[in-house]
Amino acid sequence: MRSSSLLLPKPPFLIPAFITHFVHHRLHFFDSLVLGQLILLCVRAVDSFVMASNEDHPHGDETVGGAEREIKRGITVMKKVIRDRDRGVLIKVHWNEGGQLIEPNGSTLTSFIGALVRNEVPITCDNWRNKQLNEAKDKIWSEIKRCFEIEENRRDHCLKLAGKLLRGFRTFLSTTFLRDTEGTFVDAELPSKYASLISPKEWETFKSKRKTQEFKSVSETNRQRASSPAYPYRKGRVGYGRLEQSILTKENSSETSLPAHVLWKEARVGKDGKIKEDVQQIFEKCETLSQSIVPYEDTDCRSILSRALDVPEYSGRVRGKGFGITQKSLNIKKQKTPSNKELQQTLEALKAEVLELRKERERDRAAGFKDTSDKDSINCNFQPTIPEGISPCHLYLARPTYRMVGKGKVHNNLGELLHTKPLPTGSLKVSVDIALEKDALLPHPDDVSDATLLGDAIGSFVAWPTDLIIVGYETPTKSKAKDKGIAREIESVASQKEIPVAKKTEISKRTGAKKKNPSKYRACLHTYLETTDISDGCVRLIPMDGAIFGFEYAEPLGKEDFDQILYHTQLSVGVINTYMRYLYDKLMGPRGLEQRFSFLNPMKTNLTEMIRKPDEVRTYVVERFMADTDREKLFFLPFNTGDGGHWLLVAINPFKEIVYYLDSLHKDWTTYPAMKTIVDTIIQTVRAQRKIQVPKRKANNITWNRVECPRQRNNIDCGYYTLRFMKETLLMDRTDIPSDYFDEYRCAYYSKDQLDEIKEELCQFIIELQVL
């Protein structure tokens, strides 16, 4: 350890004796910092005199002198920190959630640690873990605590940072003073600028180590590796922590951190703001991987970024986050790569499960079920656990076909009796609210009322076989008022997150709902598909009521459509339409929103149809608009650019002649002039049919509002964003969309969890429809 005072440069031999005498005898009241600064000024004055003499009388090594002249910056001494320390003021530093230094004062502490380690540890130290440095490390930490308000658990980070800065200082000395422009070793003298930090003996030892063949070999390997990185970092001394902080601040985001691949990409954006194509490709690959990885199938222990870069993951490293981030600080549990034996056991268990499901399917068919490919038949293997208490449900019968015959509420309580008598084995008590087939025979006739038909049991209690009860739907006899919120019983996990806090808390307390597995229904759907003929090219039909799009039909879904949901790829029109039926059934109907919102079928209104069949498009949309001319209504048009292209949302209020344009790529309607022309023409036609008179000069005064909605970060998510725009607008129950989007849902982009909600809702809805 050095014996010199903290941050006090050593007086070089070039200082005249009279200056030294004056300093020591007349300026004894100066503190060590001011004294050091005065000596440093004297050194620079002498250096300037010597350099001026050398220009008149050149001699010595020009290379070393040139290098020294290029370095105009003085030695860092942190005067402000020292002054605050002497006044008893501790500087507060801040950390991000991963444990990295951020502003304010993050860079100040880093510079202070650099100045400390250069003063306290000699440059001849090659091993930072050497126990002989413990005393120096203790002194460094002690000085940090004297100047900064910092917790004891930050010691390891600060000392690791000190070691990193010392290595950087040694590298700087080597490359600047001991190498020429061609990388050849130069036997240079001790730079006068650093004579206060480095003794002549230390300098000679430092040089001798760099002359060895072993050092040259390692140095050359590292130099070549660092000279041409595939994806160079382009943010200078900012660091990942402060870069992340600046991005979140600029976007006014409520998030506390960014995904590693997002931060990795931003760190490779130059001053011109341009992103190289190879960097963008890696980023898009990361986005695809992050959405397509199925949690219950993933066995790769590498991070998303490491997989996209196709590089190994070093133990303990967190790629794309920068210095100071560890797996422990991010609460990342290291996954153990399963052995071949474990993989084989998992595979055998899955095979056994699929085989059992197939056997059960065959037993059901033998009992009189129709084939599941028949859209009029519903074969249900999915039977969720019936919760304790009272739950809304659908009532099914298995003969002659498996079908839903009514709606009601199941009473699942311990010791429940039916008319003071025990329930039949395998049955539960059910109150019948709605009879879809009034002439359907009750599975257990009611002895008290002598009811044998379902229609006769409305409003009373009956026994119903447990395996013919499907829980999860509310059974309203009329539309709920729109201010009642969504009933928890019919609401998916995703929808619960979107309810304003006050309503969400109220509903949660009323139903005692528990948090569900975020990938539960995707895993369930994945298992079901293994037992069907969908993988052989067969399809399933999703019935579409005429109230949804203005005409009744069945939407076919095949293997490709299901794979889009399970593995996060570009969404097809079939998946988009299925989700709109989900919104109609789960949000619009129960909340009475069908009076204020409606849908346009994207299959009939995409860009290709608008160009090829503009008259048919106009006829269809005008008929939809004219069906409700007595009230203000917002129509959702998920617009596709054609041929499996980009999805965006056009929301039209024909009553007010306002069009809201929500594009997750943040483009405007001028990108698709044919679409704008068709929409304007439709609104003008509706205006004429409603016999609304406007001045000729205002005939084209149709308002188009471009909404600053969340922005997608890859080429895949546009469909999911479009679906969320519709869902969030319905949840807000507003026919006007603010230009900066809704406060409750405003964000720079949707997170993976928010996109997963859409997939979970789709999977749950398809399972509950019992069409597989």
N, C-alpha and C positions, 0 to 999 in steps of 0.2 A: 504494500500500500504506500501511496505517496505521502510525504510529510508536509507538502506545501499547503498553504491556506486555501480554502475553498474559493475557486474562481479568481485566484490571485495570480496573474502571470509572473513568471520568474524574470528578474531584471537581467537582460542580456549584457554580455561583456562590453557591448559597444557604447553603453551609456557613459558619458564623461563623469569623472569623479566628483566634479563640483555639483552636478545635478543630483547625484546620489546623496552627497552631503547635505544639499539643500532640502531634499525630500525627507531625510531621516531626522534632521535637527530642527527644521522650521515648519514642517507640515505634519507634525505628529498628531494633530487633531483630525486629520482625514481618516476615514475608515479604510479598511483594506480594499474595498471596491474602487473608491476614488483614486487611491494610491496606484492600484493596478492600471487604471485607465491613463493616469498621467505618465506612468512608465511606458505604456504602450504607445502613447503619442510621441514620446521621445524616440522610441525605437523606429517608428515610421519616419520621423524627421531625418534620422541618421540614414535609414534605408534610402530615402529619396535622394539624399546627398550622394550616397555611394552609387546609386543607379545613374544619376546625372553624370558622375565622373566616368562611369563605365561607357556611357555613350560617346564621350570624348576620347577615352582611352580603352577601347574594347579589349577584354581579356576574359579568360575563364570559360566555363561551359555555357554556351548561349541557350541550349535547350532548357536547362534548369531555370535560368534567369527568365526565359520567356514564359515558362509555366507559372512561375511565381508572379510575374507581372500581370498575367491574365486573371489571377484571383484577387479581386479588389475588395471582397467582403472581409471584414474583420472577424476576430474570434468572438463567438457568442458568449456574453457574460451575464445576460438576463438582469439588467439593472433594476427594472421595475419590480421584479419578483423580490430582489434583495431589499429594496426600499420598503415594500409592503411587509416583508418579514421583520425588518427592524422596527416598524411601527406596530407590530403585533397583529397585522391583518393577514388572515389566512385566505387564500384564493380557493374558491369552490370549483371543483371539476365535475363534469357530468359524464355519464356512461349510457350506452344503449342497452337494450335488453340482453344482448349477447355478451356484454362485458367489454366493449370497445370504447376508447376515449372519443368523445364528440365535443362539439362546441356548445356553450362557450368554454374557453380555457383548455380545451383538449390539446390543441397545438402548442399552447404555452407550456404545459406540463411536459410534453414530448421534447421540446427544445431544452427545457431545464434539465431533464434527465440526460440528454446528450451532452450538455456542458458538464454535468457532474461526472459522468463516466469517463470523459476525456481527461478530467483533472485527477480522478482518483485511481484509475486503472491504467497501467502502462500498456503501450501498443504491442509490447512483446508477449502479452497474454494471448495464447491461442486457444485455451480451453476455458470457457466461461463456467464450467462446472467444477473447476479446481477449488478444493476446499481452502486453499491459501487465500482465496479472494473473499472468504466469508466476512472478514473484518471490513473490507472495502464495501461490500454489499450492504452491511449493516449501517455504515456511515451514509451511503447513498440514500437508503430508505429513511434514515433519521433526518437527513436534510430535506427530503421530500415532505415529511410530516411537519417539519418546522415551517414550511412555506405554503403548504396546500391543505385544504380540508379534505381528508381522504380516509377511507375505511381501512382497517388492518387487513381485510381479506383481499385488498388490491395489491398487496406486496408482490406476490408472484408475477402478476402481469407487469408491474413497473420494472421489476428486475429482469424479466425476459426481454422487455423493451430496451433496457439498458444494454444487455448483451447484443441485441440486434443492432443498436446504434453504434456500439464499439466496433462490430464487424464491418459496418458500413464505413466508419472512419478509417479503418485499416485499408479497406479496399480503395477508398478515395486517395489515400497517400500513395499507394502502390501505383495506381493507374495514372495519377497526375504527375508524380515526381520521379518514379523509378521506371517509367516506360516512355519511349519516344513515340512518334506518330505511327510507326510501323509495329509497335508492340515489343520492340527489343529492349532488354534490360539496360538501364542507365545507372551508373554508380554516382548518384547525386549527393551533394552535401545536405546537411540538415537545413530545411527551409527556415529562414529567419522568422517568418511569421509564427511558426509553431515552436520556437525555441523556448517559450514559456511553458509549454506542455510536455515537450519531449527532450530528454537529456541526450547529449552526444553518444553516450554509451548505449542507451536504448535504441537510438537511430541506427547505430552500427549493427547491433544485434538483429534489429528488424530487417535490415538490408541483407545480412548474411543468410537469414532463413529463406529469403526470396531468391537466393542464388542457387539453392540446392535443386538437383534434378527432380526430386520428388515433388517439390512445390511447383516447379515449372510445368510438370506433367498434369497435375491436378488443376492448376490455373488455366492451362490451355484448354482442357476439357470443359471447364466451367465457362470459359470465355466464348467458346464456340457454341455452347448450348444457349447462352444468354444473348448471343449476337443476332440470332434469327428466330425468335419465338413465333410459333404459328399464329397466335392471337395476342399481339402485344398489348399490355396495359398502357393506357394513354391519358391517365389523370395525374401524372406527376407525383407530388408529395401529398395529395389530398387523402389518399387511403380509402379503403372500402367503407369504414365506419362513418366518416364525415361525408363521403359521397352519398351513402344511403340517407343520411340525415338531410342533406341538401335537396335530394329528389323528393322525399316525403314532405318537406317544408314547401317546396315549389308547387307540388300538386295539392297542397292543403289536405293531405290524406289523414284519416284517423288511424291508419295502420301504424304499427310500431316497427315493422321490419318488412323487407322485400324478399321474395323468393331468390334463392342463390343465382339462378340462371338469369333473372331480370337484372340483378346487380352486376353480374358478370358481363352482360351485354353493355350496360351503361358505362362500365369502366373501360370499354373499348371504343367509345365514341370520341372522335377527335374534336378539336376546337371548331372545325367547320360544321359540326353537327351531323356529319355523314357516317353511316354504318357500312362497313365492308360487307360484301355479299356473303363471304364465308362465315362471318360472325352472325349475320342474320339467319343463315341456314341452321347453325347450331342452336340458336335461340328458338327458332320454329320447331326444331326437332325436340327440344326440351318441353315446349308447350304441348306438343302432341303426346309425348311420353307422360307428362304429368296428368293429362286427362285420360289417357287410355290404359294406364296401369290398373289392373284389377287387384285390390288389396288382398283378397283371399287366394290369389294365384301367384302373387309376386314373391319370388325367392331370391332375387338379386339384391345383395346387401349394399351395392353401390348407390350413390346419389344420382338424381336425375341428370345433373350436369356431367358427371363422370361417364354415365352411359351414353349421353349424346356425343361427348368427346371421344368415347371408346378408349378410355385410359383406365388403368387400375386405380383403386382407391387405397391410399396409404393409411395405415392404422392411426386413428385419432384425428385425421385431417378432415376439415370441412371446406370443400372446394367452393370458390366463388364468394367467400365472405371476408377474407382478409385476415390480417394479424390479430391475434387475441381471441378468435372464435374457436371453440372446441366443441366436440360432441356433447360433453358434459354441460357446457354453458347453454347449449340449445336443447338440452334434455333429449338428446338423440340416443336411443338405446341401440347398441351395436347388435346387429342381427347375426345369428349364427347360420352359416350356409348349411342347408340340410345335406346329410350324407345320402349316398345312393340308396342305402337301406331305408332311410326315412322317407325318401321320395317314393320308393316302391310301396311302402306301407300306405302312404297317402293315396297313391293311385289305386291300390287294391280296395281301400275303403270307399273311394268314389265309385269304383266299378260295382261294388256290392250294393251301394245306395241306389245307383241307376237301375241295377237288375231288379231290386225290390220294387222300385216304382213301376217298372215295366210289368212285373207280375201283378201288381195291384191294378194296373190299367187293364190287363187282360181279364182279371176277375170281374171288374166293373162292366166290361163289354159283355162277358158271358151272362151277367145278371140282367142284361137288357138295355145297356146304354147304346146310343147311336155312336157312330164314328165321330171323332172330334173335328174332323175336317169339315163336317156339316155345320154351316154357320147357325142353323136353327137349333143345334144341340149344344149343350154346355156340359163338358166333362170336368168335374172339379176334383183335383187331388189336393189342392191347397186348403188346409183347415187351420187357421190361426188359433192360438189358445184363447178361449173365451174368458175375458177378464171377470174378476169378482165384482159383484154389484149388478147394476142395471145398465144395459148397453143396447143401442139401436141395432137392428139386424135385418137381414133378408131371410125369408123362409123358402126352403126348397122341398121338392118331392122327387123321388127317384123312379117312380113308375107312372106311365110307361116310358117316359124319357126324363132325364135329369133337367129340371127347369125351376125357375123362380116363380112362386105362386102368390107371395104376399110379403108384407113388411110389418115389422112390429118391434117389440123390445123383449130381450131375453133377461130373465131374472136369475142370476147365478149366485145364490147365497147358500151358505151352509145350513142344512136342515130345512130348506124351502119345501112347503107343502102346497098341494093343489086342491082347493076346496076341502081343507082339513085332512086330506089323504096323502100318503107318500106318492112321489112321482114314479112312473114306470122306469125300470132300469134302462140307463143309457139315454134318458130324456131330461129336458129342462123345462121350467115354467116359462111360458111366452105369452105376452099380451098382443093380440092381433089388432093392428091399426088400419091396414089397407089390405084388401083382397084383390089381387090381380086376376085370379081365377076363382070366382065365387062358387063355382060348382065342383071345385077340387075337394076330394075326400080328405077329412082330417086323418093324420096318421094314428091318433088316439082319440076316438069320439069322446065328447064331454058328457059324462054321466049325469051331471047336475042339470044342465040345460037341454040335454038330449040333442045337442048340435052334432051333426055328422058332416056338414059342408063348411068350407072355410068362410063363405059369405055369412053364414049364420053365427060365426064366432067373433065377428068384429066387435071390439070393445070389451071382450071377455078374455079370460085366461084359459089356455089349453096346454097340454104337454106336447113337446116337439122333440124328435130325435136330435141328439147333439150333433151328429155328423151331417145333418141337413140344415144347420144354422150357420150363416155367414155373418160375422160381426164386422162392423166398420163403417156402415152407412147410417146417416140420420134418416128418420122417416117422417118428414114434415107433411102435414095434411094441407098446408098452404105455404106460400112463399113467405120467408121471414122478412121482417122489415130490414132495410139495408143498414140501419144503424145498430143492429144486434151483433154484428161480427160473424165470423165463421164458427160454426159449432165445432168444438174440439174433436168430437167423435168422427167427423167426416174429413178432418183436416190432416194432411200429411205432415211429416216432420218439417219439410221445407217450408210449407205455408206458415207454420207456427212462428217461424223466425221473422216473418214479414209483418206480423201484427204489431201495431203500436204498443209501446211498453205497458201502458195502463191496461189495455184490453187483454194483452197476452197474460199478464199477471192474474187478472180476474178469471180468465178462462182456465188457466192452469190450476188455480186453487179449487175451482168448482169441480174439475174432473180428475184431479190428481194424476195428470199425464206424466209419463216418464220419458226420458230421452231415449231415442231408439238408435240402433246401430246404423250409421250413415250409409252403409252399403248392403243393408239387409235384403232389400227387395231386388237389387241387381243380382245378388248371389242366388236368391230364390228363383228368379226368372232364368238365370243361366242353368240351373239344375233342371228346370222344367223343359227347357228347349232340348236337353239331351235325350229326353224321353219321347219326343215328337218326331214327325216326319218332315218338319220344316227344313232340316238340313238337307233333305233329299229334293228340295225344290218346291214343296207345298207351301201354301200361304194360309193365313188366317184373316177373316173379315171382321172389321170393326164397324158395327152399325152406326150410321150417322143420321140422327133425327133431322127432319126437314127444317126445324126451327134454328138449327145451327148455321147452315149455309143457304137456306132458302129452298133446298131440294133434298130429298131423301135418297141415300145410296149407302153402299158398304165400301169402306176403305180397306184395300188389301195390304197386308204387311207380310213380308217374306224374310228370309234369313238375313239378307243385306240390311233391311231396316232394323231388325233386332240387334245386329252387330254394331250398327251406328250408335245405339243407346249403350250397349255394354262396353264398347271399346273406344268411344268418343271420336267418331269421325264425322265428316260433313253430313248434316241431316237432310233427309229426303222430304218430299212434299207429304208422303204418307205419315211420317213421324210428326211433322208440323201439324197436320190436320188432326191426328190422334190427340196431341196435347191440347188443341183448341177444344176438342170435345171434353177433355178433362176439365178445362177451365169452365166450360159451360155447365157441366154436371156438378162440379165441386164449389165453384165460386158464384157464377151468375145465377144459377137456379136457386140455391139456398138463400142467397142474399137479395133476391129480387132485382138483380142488375140487368136482366134481359130487357127491361124497359129503357135502359140508358146506354147499353152497349150491344154491339152485334159484330158478326164476323163476315168477311168475304173470302170465298174459297180461292186459295192461291193457285190451284190447279187451273182455274178459269181466268186468272188475272195476272199471270206472269208476263215477262217482257216478250217472250216468244209469241204468246197468244195475242198480245196487244199489237204486234207488228203484222202477224199473219191474218188475224181475225178481229180487227178493231170493232166492227159492228156488233159481233157477238158479245164482246167484252162490255161494250157500252150498254147493250140491252140487259145483260145480267145485272150489272151494278145499278143501273137506273131503277130496275124493278125492285131491287133490295132497298134502295133509298126511298122509293115511293110507297113502300109497304108501311112506313111509319113517318107520315108527314105532319102529324099533329103534335109531335114532341121533339125536343132536341135529343140527338143520339150520336154517339161516336162509333164509327165503323173501323174495325181493325183489318188492314190489308197487309198480310205478310208478303212482301214483294220479292220475287226471285228474278234474277237477271237472265234466267233461261239456261237450259242444258246443264243443270246441276251447279249453277253459279252462286253468286253472293246473295245472302238474305238480308233484308232490311225491313223496317216497319213503316208503313204509311197509314196514319190514323186520320180519318176524314170526318169532319163535322159538316154535313151538307146543309144543316139548318142555318149555321152561322157562316158557311162558305169558308171554313178554315181547314187547312191541311197541315198536319204535324209530321215532320220528316225525321225519323230516327235511324241513323246509319251508324253502325258500330265502327265503321272505317273513317267516320267524320268527313265524308264527302257530302256534297249537296245535290239537289235534284237536277242540276244542269248536266250531271253525268248521264242521266237517262231522259233525254228530251221527249222521246216517244211516250214514256209513262206520264210525264207532266202534261203533255198535250191531251192525252186520253182523259186524265182525271179532270182537267179544266173543262173539257167538252162535256163530260158527264155532269158536273156541277151546274153548268149553264143549261143543260137539258132539263135537269130537275127543277131549276129556277123557272124555266119556261112552263113546265107542266104544273107547277104550283101557282102559275100566273102571277109571279112577282115581277113588278115593273121597276126597272132601274134605268137611269140615264145611259144613253149609248156610250158616252165616254167612260162610264164605270162598268161596262159590261164585262170587262176582263179583270175587275178588281177582286180577285180571289187571293186570299192571304195564305202564303206558304211560310211556315215557321220551321226553321232548322233547329232541332233540339240538341243541346250539348249533352248527349247521353254518355254512359260508360263506353269506353273504347276497347275493342278487342286487341289482343296482342299476338295473334297468329292468323293463319288462313283457314281455320277450322271452326272457330267459335261463333260465327255470325248467326247461325240458326238458333243456338242456345241464347244468345243475347236478344234476338228478336222475340223469343218466347218469354224471357224475363221482362221485357218491356211491356208486353201485354198483361202479364200477371201483375206486375207492380202497379200499372195503371188501374186495373180492376180493384186491387186492394185499397188504393187511394180513393176509389169511387169518384173520380173527377173526369169530366168530359173535356177539360182543358189541360194541356201538358205544358208546364213552365219551360221557357227557353233554356234554362240551366238545369232542367229535370227536377224531380221531386226531392225536397230536402231529405226525406227519410231514406232515400235510396241512392243519393248522389255519391259517386265514387269515381276514381280514375278508371278502374276496370273491375270486372267481377272476379272474385277469388275462385279457386278450385272448388271450395265447398259450396259456393253459390251456384256454380254450374252443375255440381253433383246433385244438388237439390232437384233440378229439372229431370235428371235421369232417374232418380229415386221415385219421383212422382209418376213418371211415365211407367216404370216397371210395376209399381204398386197398382196403378190404375189398370194396366193390362191384365195383371193377375186377378184383380177383383172382377174384371169383366168375364172371366172364365171362358175365354175363347181359345185357349191353347189345346 
